[in-house]
Amino acid sequence: MSEYVDDLLSRRKNSLPVDNVFRFKCLLRFKNNIPKTLTNYKIIHIAGSKGKGSTAFYLSCMLQHLNRKTLLFTSPHLIDIRERFSYENRTLDDVMWHKSLHWLQEQEKILQIRLSFFDAMTILCFYIASQLPIDTLILETGLGGTWDATNICKPNITIITPIELEHTSILGDTIEAITQEKAGIIKDHTPIFMSSQSPQAESIIRKKAISCNAPLFSYKDFIHITRDDLIKNNALDFFYQGKEYHAIFPTPLITLADNALLSLIVTQYLYSHENIIYLWIKTIPHCFFPGRYQQIQSQPTPIILDGSHTTESLNKTSSTFYKQYQHRKRLLIFGCAQDKDFITMQQSFIYFDTIYLVNIKHTPNKMKEYASKTNLPYYDDLALLLTTISTTNFSEEQAILLTGSLYLVGEALTFYQAR
């Protein structure tokens, strides 16, 4: 099936058809051909500009510790395409993977429809879910909401994580337009959980929830942080349901802590008869999500990989890195896709002493152009840059942050795993 996988991967560069109504009819034809599921599983559907994947991951970890079987669908993958489909937080085995690919390939022939890459991944996910004895399917949107392929589902719970300006050529060039698109996952009478949002985004989400008679639960109504000790000890104190708690997190990044806390709120709603908080406090410190403030080396030079790709998330990641390593020379390796707002993202460069811009393979970007305009050093090959850095004897202690794109993080992980 390797040739078919290569064929699917080659479709990533293809744009989606303009006629989304026709596209959804095609998706439903595939979905209707999926065999009857083994279980009547619940669906948690997540949209947002940032934090979708980590929120989904933390939820999956919690449900697993509650002895619930989960299938987690996230994107993008960092190294192996199978990362997108995680069964009980493990990669699919070869038998299930090849069986699923064979089914999809046959369906494309039968229906005479060639799906786009993400649409194909989504249909593949629904097929895999039908073949496994799962209790919960956790779906992360690709981008948007209304016309995202995952929106053919009928969820039991929807979640919208923080919304920022992103993919403006597709989703719209205002927070209001982007929120309207992402709020398209909200369904009639279906509970919606919302992260802290800008006033514009929150207003639109609330109006959509009211129009759908969907109960709305806001993060800020449940969580109040009383002490932030993330930089030194990865810890927070917070009030929740009338009591104060102390929790340790996998990383010092506040955005990831917020997403973990959101997973607590959702899990408690799902299992209201159980006292979730203490299990959550015990579980979360061990939930390390690859590519999200991931430390791959601590000595002699700390190296952090993070997929922050929006202006605000990059700022929070960079400021956290600065506070954590303020007594070291801080080196930034940065690459972002061409649809990102490089002008505003580069405001975070003030936290670094040395900055390299780098090309991202297989991802349209303008890093070479940006390097020319900003007079920053540029590398066309990340592996060459990382090799150069690793063989250089620095005169002062350094710390390295690589960020701007999960695709860039995937390249870096491939490089370090090969060493």
N, C-alpha and C positions, 0 to 999 in steps of 0.2 A: 504493500500500500504506500510505499515511500513516494512513488511517482504521483499518486493522487494527493498526498500531503503537500508535495512541492507545487502541484497545480493550485491547491487551495491557498497556499502562502503567496503565490504569484498574483492572486486577486486583490491583495491588500492595497495595491496602488490604483485599483479601479474605483471610480466614483459611483455612488449609488444612483439608481434610476431617478429621474425627476418625478415620475408619477408614483408617489408613495402609496396611493390607494391601490393601484395595480400590484405594487410590490408586496403589500400586506396580504392581498388575495393569494399571491403565490406562496408566501410564507405559511398561510393557513392551509393551503393544499398539502404542503409537506407535513405540517403538524397533524392534520387529520389522518394521515397515513401511518402515524406512529402507533405501534401496538398498544393495547391496553396496559396501563401501568400496573406494577406489582402491588403498589400501595397507594392509598389516597393521601398523598403527601400535601403539606402546607407549602405555600410560596411566599417568600419575603423578597420584595422588589425594591431596589435601591438606585436612586438617581442623585445627581449633584455634580459640582465642578471638581471637587477634591474630597478625599476621604471615603469614597465609595468602597474601594477595595479593602482598606483596613477595617472599616466598620463591618463589612461582610465577613472578613476573616475572623475578627473578634467574636462575632455572633456564632460563627461556625465552631470556634473553640469552645464557647460556652455550651452550645447545644450538645457537643460531643461529650463534655464532662457531665451532662445530664443524661447521658446514655441514649441520646437521640442520633440517629444516623442522618448525616447531611451530605448533600451534593452542593458544592460551591462553584459558581461560575463567575470568573473574574477576567479582567483584561487590563493591559496586554500581558502576554507571557514574556518572561525575561530571557529564558534560554530554550526551553522545550515547549512546544505548542500544547502538550498535555497538561501543563501547569494551569491552563484555563479551566480544567475540570478536576476538582479536588473532591474525592470521596473519602469522608471521615478524615480530612486533612492529609490525605495521601494521594499520590498520582495514580491514575487508572492503570490497572495491569494490562499487559499486552493483549490478552484475549479479548477483554471488553473494548479496548481501544480499536483493535482491528475489526471486530464485529461491528462497531458503530460506524467506522469509516466505510466499510463495505455497504452497510444499509444506506448511508447518505449517497454514496456513489451510484448505487442502483436506482435510488429515487430520482436523482437528477436525470438519469437516462429515461426512466419511465415517464416522468412529467415533462421531460424535454425543457427543463429550466436550469440555467446555470446561475447559481446564487453568488452574491458578492461574498467576500471573505467573512465579514462579521455575521451576516445573515446565515451563512453556512454553519459557523460556530454555534450560533444560537439554536438552530434546528438540531444540530448534533447534541447539544446539551439536553434538549427536551427528550431526544431519543434515549440518551444515556440514563436520564432520570426514570424513564419507563422500564429500564432493564435492571434497576437496582432497588433493593428494599429500603428506600429512604423514608424518613419522617418529614424532612424539610428540604426544599430546594431554595437556595439563596442566589438570587439573580442580580448581578451588577449590570447596569446599562452600559452601552459602549460610549455613546454621547447623546445628549438630548434626553428625550423621554417619549413624547407623543409618537414620533416616527422611528423610535429605536426598535430594533427587531425583537427585543425582549418584551416589548409592550403587547405582544399577542397573548401574554399570560393572564390568568385570573388570580391575582394575589390575595393572600389573607392579611398581609400587612405591607404598607409602603413606607419608604424612608427617603427623605431628601436631605442630603448633607450640604455643607456650605456651597453657595453659588457665587461665582465670580465671572468676569468677562473672559470668555474662551471660545474657540471655534466660531468666531464672530461671522465668518463668511457663510457658515452653515446655520448657526443658531440665532443670529441677530447681533447687532452691535450695541445693545443696551442690556443692563441687568434685568430690566422688565421683560424684554423679549426672550432672553435666555431662560428666565424663571418660568415664563408662560409655557415654553417648550418642555422644560423638565417637569413641571407640575402636571403634565399630561399623563403621568403614571398614576395619579390619584384616581381612585375608582369609587363608585357609589357605595356608601355604607361600609367602606373599608378603612380601618384605622390608619392614620398617617402620622409618622414620627418625624420631627423636624429638628435639625441642628440649629445652633445660633445662626441667624441670618441678618443681612443688612435690612434696614426698614423697608426698602423697596421690594426685596425678594419675599420677606415675611408677609407683607400685605397681600401680595398676589397668591401666595400659598394658602393663606387663610381664606381668601375669597373663593379659591377653587375648592377647598375643603368644605366650605359652607354650601356651595352650589351642588356638591356631591353628597351632602349629608354624611360626610366622613369625619368621624371623631379625630380631633387633632391634639397631639401631645408634643409640647415643645421642650427641648432640652433645658432651657433656662428656667422652666417652671419646676424642674425636678432637682437640678444640681446647683449648688452654690459652693465654689471653692473658697476655703478659708485660709489655706497656707500652701504656697507653691515652693516646693523643695526639689523640683525636677532636675535642675542643673547639677546639684551636688549628689543627690541620692535617688533620682528617678521617682520622687514621691510627691504625693498631694494629700492634703487633708480637705475633706468636703462634707457638706451637709446633704443628706439624702433621706427623705421620708422622716424628717424630724430628729434624726440622729447624726452625729458627726463620726466620720470614718477616716481611717488612714490607709492609703493604698500605695503599693509599689508598681511601677509600670516598666515595660521592657526597654523604653528609651526615654531620654530627657525632653522629647519634643511634645509641646503642649497640644498640638493639633492631633497627634496620635492618642494622647491621653483623653482628649475630648471624645474621640471616636470610640475609645474603649468604654468610656462612661455612657455613651449613647447605647452601646450594646447591652449594658446593664439594664437600662430603662426598658428596652425592647424585650429582653429576656424575662424580666420580672413581669411584664404585661402578659407574655405568652404563658407563663407558669405562675400565675398569681397566688396559687395555693402553696407554693414553695418559698422558702426564705432564700432568695438567690444571692443576696449581697455577700455572704461569707464565702460561698463557693466562687463568686466572681473575684473577690479579693485574693483568694488562693490561686485562681487560674490565670489571671491576666499577666502576672509577672513573667510567665513562661511562654507567652504568645508572641514569638518573633516572626514578623511578616517580612519576607525577603524584599530588599530594595527600598525599604522604608526606614530611613536613618539606620541603616545596617552597618555595623562596625565589622570590617573584615580583617582589620589589623590594629592592634593596640600599641605595639612596640616594634621598633624604636619610633616609628612615625605613625600616629593614628590615621587610619583611612576610613572615611565614612562615605557610604553610597546612599543617595536619597533621590527619589523620583519626583520631587516637587516641580510642578510645571505651570503654576499660576503665580501671579505677582505676590499675593498675600502669603501663600504657602512658602514660596521661596524666601520671602522676608523673614518669616518665623523660623524657618530652617537655618538660615544664615545667621540670624541673631542668636539662636540657640548654640550654634557652632562657635560663634564668637565668645559667648559667655563661658562655654565649656573649655575653650582652648585660648583664652585671652593672653596667656603667658607664653604662647608659642607663635611662631610665624605661620600665618594661615594661608594656605594655597587653595585656590578654587579652580576646578576643572568644570567648565560649563558648556552645555549644548542644549539648544531648544529647537522644536519644530518651527517651521516658517509661519505657522498660523498663531504663534504666541507673540505677546507684546514685549519684544526685547527692550524697547525704550524704557518702559516702566520696570521691567524685571531687573535691569542693570542698576537700579537704585540700591539693590542689595549688595552690590560689589564693594561698597564702602567697608564692609566687614572683613575684607581680605587684603593681604599684603601683596600677593602675587596671583595673577589671573591668567588662565589659558582658555581660549575658545577652541572648540573642537567639533569636527564634522560628526554627524550621526549617520551611520550606514543605513541604507534602505529607508531613510526618513527624509522627506524634503525639508531642507533647512537653508538658512542664509548666513551661516556662521562665518564663512570666509568673507562675505561682504561686510558683516558687522565688525569683524576683526580689522578690516581695512579702514573703516570709518572711525573706529575707536583707538586704533594703534595698539591693539592688544595682540600678543603672540597667538598664532593659530596653528593647529595641527590637523591635517586631513585624515590622519589615522590615529585613533585613540590608543591602539596597542603600542604604536611607536612612542607616543607621549608617555604612557605609563612605564614603558621600558626605560626611557630616558630618565624619568624621575627616579625610578628604583635603583638606577646605577650611578646617580649623582650623589656626591658627598656634600651635604649641606653644611654650611658653617654654623647654622643655628638650628635649634629644635624646630620642627615643623609639624603641622597637622594638615591633612588633605581632605577636602570635601568635593565629591563629584556629584553634580546634580543638574536639574533642568529638564530631564526626560527619563521616563522609565525604560525607553529603548536604549538610551545611553548607558543606564545602569546595567541593562542586560549585556551589553558589549563588555562592560567592565567585569562583570561576574564571569563571563566566558574567559576573559583574559586571565583572571586570577585563579580560576579552577584549573586552567591548563598549566599553570606554573608548578 
